[in-house]
């Protein structure tokens, strides 16, 4: 018997780390997916998906992408983990702002869309070893990342004022074998090149790739709105993070830590990606019924590095 179609999603950034996982889960349960892509070569990679072209930075979008769409998941944006030249910093910011702007114009005149989930990041919070940040925290990091995420979230205000439910998803450090920070660190640790920066006491608020995908779908399925921190319940220091990887890979850390001033000298403002210190709470989503499959780092690494 054919599965009953529950709803139709529009996903941007569907070929990215999180987008691929979400797309796979949604397709397996029988829903339909429209995908906006900047690369027309993606059109035939998944036969079950309807692809549409857009180019946010040029203001181009195929308006047919929202036909019969109930929910939108916006994960679009130029990668943050790239060399921060003036050109790339503009692309990181404006690719996000223009994406929201294009989608907003389209969906505000479309009667079907009921919910808009937009990726954000915990980079909006200040780097502070003495604070734990929840969704009510009003402090904003005075940094490139903080300012970018703040402007990104504010760009959604037009949608928030409409009848459409708006979700702002503040995503932490995503752990996966296919991208993100875990892969290069685990490779370095495997070859006895693992290291942390400074005293290693800065906090990493992380989340397993399965949990980030499932938490986003959970919030959408339960018609939630507002800000949610999407991080595992147990953040760890960068030193513990590297040591746990070494333990899992049955190797040792033999190199001394890299002084913070050395990192800043070689990487400039981009050093905030390496020495950030954000202890972020996920109590809100847990209190609303979401159960993490990988609540602690050991269980996450056992799954990913086994």
Secondary structure, 3 states (H helix, E strand, C coil): CCCCCCCEEEEECCCCHHHHHHHHHHHHCCCEEEEEECCHHHHHCCCCEEEEEEEHHHCEECHHHHCCCCEEEECCCCCCCCCCCHHHHHHHHHHHHHHHHHHHHHHCCCCCCCEEEEEEEHHHCCCCCCCEECCCCCCCCCCHHHHHHHHHHHCCHHHHCCCCEEEEEEECEEECCCCCHHHHHHHHHHCCCCCCECCCCCEECEEEHHHHHHHHHHHHHCCCCEEEEECCCCCEEHHHHHHHHHHHCCCCCCCCCECHHHHHHHHHHHHHHHHCCCEECCHHHHHCCCCCCCCCHHHHHHHHHC
